Amino acid sequence: MSQQEPFIPFKEALTFWFKLGWISFGGPAGQVALMHEELVNKRGWISEKRFLHALNYCMLLPGPEAQQLATYLGWLMHRSLGGILAGLFFILPSFILMLVLSWLYVTYGHLMLVNEFFFGIKPVVTAIVFHAAIRIARRSLNRVSLKIIAVTSFLSILIFDAPYPAIVLVAALSGTLFGILWPEQHGHPLGHGAVKPSLRPAVIDDDSPTPAHAIFQWGHFLRVALIGLMAFFLPMAFLIKTYGRDHLLTELSWFFTKAALLTFGGAYAVLPYVYHGVVEQCHWLTPGQMIDSLALGETTPGPLIMFVTFVAFMTGYLKEALGPDLLLEGGLVAGLLVTWFTFLPSFVFILLGGPLVESTREDIRFKTPLSAITAAVVGVIFNLALFLAYHLFWPEGFTGPFDPASLGLAMVAGIALFRYQRSMIEVIFLGGVMGLFLSHLLH
C-alpha cells in the first residue's frame, strides 16, 4: 500500500546526480561503487538491500547498468522526473565531452603528434579489453556449466562467425534450462563485486513501505509504454520520410537501436556487436578508429558505452551524412541521433519495470539466464580481444610484417593493469606518452 513519501531533498539529489556525471570514471564497477558510497554509506538515502535489489534488476537489462541504476534510484526517490534527470545528468557530461573530442579528433587527428600519441594508445586498449574479459570471467564463471557456455561462445564466433544475438539467445535458453534442472546450483542471488555492505539506517530503508509512485498501476504502465514507443517511432518515422530507409542517418539509428536492445552485459558486451557492424559489415570506420573510440570512452566520465557517440560522429562526418558542405553538422546530428536511440530503451525499461521490481523485492527472478548471458559475453569479449591484437600486431595480415613495438606496449599495459592495478586512465596516458617516445626513437 502507498504510504507517506520519503523526504529526500530534490535539489540536493539533483546536485549529486550532476556531480556524479562529471566524476564517474572507472567503468560500471567504479560507478556503482561511487553511488553506493554516496547514497548508502554517506547520505543514508537508500538501504543496502534496496540498492542491491535495484542493481540486480539493472543487471538483467541490456544496456549500461550504472546509468540504469542512477535512473532507477532517481525514480525511486523522486518519481519519473527524478529518474529522467538522474539518468540524463549521468550521461550529459560524457556526451558533451565526446562530441568535443570527436571534433578535435577529426580536425587534428591527421597531425603527426596526434597520430604518434594514438599509436601508443591502441595497444593499451587491446590490453584493457583482455583485462576486462579476464576480470568478468573471474567474477562470473564460478560454475562448470558457465565455463562451458563461455568456451562455446568463443568458439562459435571464432570458427563459425555466429551472430551475436543468436549467441545471447542460446545462452539465455541454456541458463534457463540449467536453472530448471539444477536449481540448487544455479539459484544464487546476483551481486556486484564493487559493493560493500553498510548497516546505517536509511531514509528508504529495508522495511520502508513502497512509495505511492512506485506501486504498480496499469495506467502508469501503459502511459510509459506509449510515450516510449512514440519517442522511438516519431524520430524514426521522420528520418524515413525525410531521408529514406537507406540513408546513413536512418541506418545508424536503426543499427544502434538493435545494439541497445540486444547487448546484455554493458559496454564491453556491446563492443563486439558494434565492431562487427560498423567495421566489418557496413565499413563505416576502420579498425583503428574503432579502437580510438574505445580509448576516448575510457578517458571520459560516464558510461563507457558513450563511445558510440564518437562512432556516430565520425561516421556522419566522414561519410557526409548531410552532404559535403555540412560535414560538422552531419557528424553532430549523427552523434545526437545515435545517443538518443542508444539510451532511450534504458529509460523506458526503468520507468516501465520499476514498479514491478519494487513489488517483488524479496523474489527477483531470471538470475540463471543472466549468469549464462554474462558467461557468453566473456567468450565474445575474448574473441574481440584476439581480433584487435591480430590487427594491431599484424596490420597487413599474417603474411605481412610483425609490429614488435605494439606488442611491447601492450605487454607494458598488461603488467600495469594486472600486476600493479593501475587505473585505465593512467595506463592510457602512459601508453600515449610511450607512443610519442617510440615513434621518435624508431624514426
Residue pairs with C-beta under 8 A, 6 or more apart in sequence:
1 209
1 210
1 215
2 209
2 210
2 211
2 212
2 215
3 209
3 210
3 211
3 212
5 211
5 212
5 213
6 77
6 203
6 204
6 208
6 211
7 203
8 45
8 77
8 78
8 203
8 204
10 78
10 82
13 45
13 74
13 77
13 78
13 82
13 86
14 85
14 89
16 38
16 39
16 43
17 70
17 74
17 85
17 86
17 89
17 90
18 89
20 31
20 34
20 35
20 38
20 70
20 89
20 90
21 89
21 90
21 91
21 92
21 93
21 94
21 301
21 302
22 93
22 301
23 34
23 301
24 30
24 31
24 34
24 66
24 90
24 301
24 302
25 301
25 423
25 425
26 33
26 34
26 423
26 424
27 267
27 298
27 304
27 424
28 64
28 65
28 66
28 266
28 267
28 303
28 304
29 192
29 193
29 194
30 194
31 66
31 303
32 55
32 65
32 66
32 69
32 192
32 194
32 195
33 194
33 195
35 51
35 66
35 69
35 70
35 73
36 51
36 194
36 195
36 196
36 198
39 45
39 46
39 51
39 73
40 46
40 47
40 48
40 51
40 198
40 200
40 202
41 198
41 200
44 200
44 201
44 202
44 203
45 77
45 202
45 203
45 204
46 73
46 76
46 77
46 202
46 203
46 204
47 201
47 202
47 204
47 205
47 206
47 208
48 197
48 198
48 199
48 202
48 206
49 206
49 361
50 76
50 202
50 204
50 205
50 206
50 208
50 361
51 73
51 195
52 190
52 191
52 192
52 195
53 357
53 361
53 364
54 69
54 72
54 73
54 76
54 357
55 65
55 69
55 190
55 192
55 195
56 189
56 190
56 191
56 364
56 367
57 72
57 353
57 354
57 357
57 364
58 65
58 66
58 68
58 69
58 72
58 350
59 65
59 190
59 192
59 370
60 190
60 366
60 370
61 68
61 264
61 346
61 349
62 260
62 261
62 262
62 263
62 264
62 345
63 260
63 263
63 266
63 305
63 342
63 343
63 345
63 346
63 349
64 266
64 267
64 303
64 304
64 305
64 343
64 346
65 266
66 90
66 303
67 87
67 90
67 91
67 302
67 303
67 343
67 346
68 87
68 346
68 349
68 350
70 86
70 87
70 89
70 90
71 83
71 84
71 86
71 87
71 90
71 346
71 347
71 350
71 351
72 83
72 350
72 354
73 86
74 82
74 83
74 84
74 85
74 86
74 87
75 82
75 83
75 84
75 86
75 214
75 350
75 351
75 354
76 83
76 204
76 211
76 214
76 354
76 358
77 204
79 213
80 213
80 224
80 351
83 347
83 350
83 351
83 354
84 347
84 351
87 343
87 346
87 347
87 350
90 302
90 303
91 302
91 303
91 306
91 339
91 343
93 300
93 301
93 302
94 300
94 301
94 302
94 303
94 306
95 302
95 306
95 309
95 339
97 300
97 301
98 296
98 297
98 300
98 306
98 307
98 309
98 310
98 313
98 335
99 309
99 313
99 332
99 335
101 296
101 300
101 310
102 296
102 309
102 310
102 313
102 314
102 317
102 331
102 335
103 313
103 328
103 331
105 114
105 292
105 296
105 310
105 314
106 313
106 314
106 317
106 318
106 331
108 114
109 115
109 118
113 436
115 439
116 435
116 436
116 439
116 440
117 432
117 433
117 435
117 436
118 288
118 292
118 295
118 432
118 435
119 406
119 435
119 438
119 439
120 409
120 431
120 432
120 433
120 434
120 435
120 436
120 438
120 439
121 291
121 292
121 295
121 428
121 431
121 432
121 435
122 288
122 291
122 292
122 295
122 392
122 406
123 392
123 406
123 407
123 408
123 409
123 410
123 413
123 431
124 295
124 409
124 410
124 413
124 427
124 428
124 430
124 431
124 432
125 291
125 294
125 295
125 298
125 388
125 428
126 291
126 385
126 388
126 389
126 392
126 410
126 413
127 410
127 411
127 413
127 414
127 417
127 427
128 294
128 298
128 413
128 417
128 424
128 427
128 428
129 268
129 271
129 294
129 381
129 384
129 385
129 388
130 382
130 385
130 389
130 414
131 414
131 417
131 418
132 268
132 381
133 268
133 378
133 381
133 382
133 385
134 418
136 265
136 268
136 374
136 377
136 378
136 381
137 150
137 378
137 382
139 193
140 146
140 371
140 374
140 375
140 378
141 147
141 150
141 375
141 378
143 185
143 186
145 174
145 178
145 182
145 185
145 186
145 372
146 371
146 372
146 374
146 375
147 375
149 171
149 174
149 175
149 372
149 375
149 376
149 379
150 375
150 376
150 378
150 379
150 382
151 379
152 376
152 379
153 167
153 171
153 375
153 376
153 377
153 378
153 379
153 380
154 378
154 379
154 380
154 382
154 383
155 379
156 162
156 167
156 379
157 164
157 167
157 272
157 379
157 380
157 383
158 383
158 386
164 262
164 263
164 272
164 273
164 276
164 380
165 262
167 376
167 379
167 380
168 262
168 263
168 264
168 373
168 376
168 377
170 376
171 369
171 372
171 373
171 375
171 376
172 369
172 372
172 373
173 369
174 372
175 186
175 368
175 369
175 370
175 371
175 372
175 373
176 368
176 369
176 372
178 185
178 186
178 368
178 372
179 186
179 187
179 367
179 368
179 369
186 367
186 368
186 371
187 367
187 368
188 367
188 371
189 364
189 367
190 364
190 367
190 370
202 208
204 211
210 358
210 359
214 354
214 355
214 358
215 355
215 358
215 359
216 355
216 356
216 358
216 359
217 355
220 355
221 352
221 355
224 348
224 351
224 352
225 348
225 352
228 344
228 347
228 348
228 351
228 352
231 344
231 348
232 257
232 341
232 344
235 253
235 337
235 340
235 341
236 250
236 253
236 254
236 257
239 247
239 249
239 250
239 253
239 337
240 250
243 249
243 250
244 250
247 321
248 315
248 316
248 319
248 321
248 334
249 316
249 321
249 333
249 334
249 337
251 282
252 312
252 315
252 316
252 321
252 334
252 337
252 338
253 337
253 338
253 341
254 341
255 277
255 278
255 282
256 274
256 308
256 312
256 338
256 341
256 342
257 341
257 342
257 344
257 345
259 270
259 273
259 274
259 277
259 308
259 342
260 270
260 341
260 342
260 343
260 344
260 345
260 346
261 345
262 273
263 269
263 270
263 273
264 370
264 373
264 374
264 377
265 373
265 374
265 377
266 304
266 305
267 297
267 303
267 304
267 305
267 307
268 304
268 377
268 381
269 377
269 380
269 381
270 305
270 308
271 294
271 307
271 381
271 384
272 380
272 381
272 383
272 384
274 290
274 308
274 311
275 287
275 290
275 384
275 387
278 284
278 285
278 290
278 311
278 315
279 285
279 286
279 287
279 290
284 311
284 314
284 315
284 318
284 319
285 293
285 311
285 314
285 315
285 318
287 388
287 391
289 314
290 311
291 388
291 392
292 310
293 307
293 308
293 310
293 311
293 314
294 304
294 307
295 428
296 307
296 310
297 304
297 305
297 306
297 307
297 310
298 304
298 424
298 425
298 428
299 424
299 425
299 428
299 429
300 306
305 342
306 339
308 338
308 339
308 342
309 335
309 338
309 339
310 335
311 338
312 331
312 334
312 335
312 337
312 338
312 339
313 331
313 332
313 334
313 335
314 331
315 321
315 334
316 322
316 330
316 331
316 332
316 333
316 334
316 335
317 327
317 328
317 330
317 331
317 334
319 330
320 327
320 330
321 330
321 331
321 333
321 334
322 329
322 330
322 333
323 330
357 364
389 410
392 403
392 406
392 410
393 402
393 403
393 406
393 407
394 400
394 401
394 402
394 403
395 401
395 403
405 438
405 442
409 431
409 434
409 435
409 438
412 430
412 431
412 434
413 427
413 430
413 431
416 422
416 426
416 427
416 430
417 424
417 427
422 430
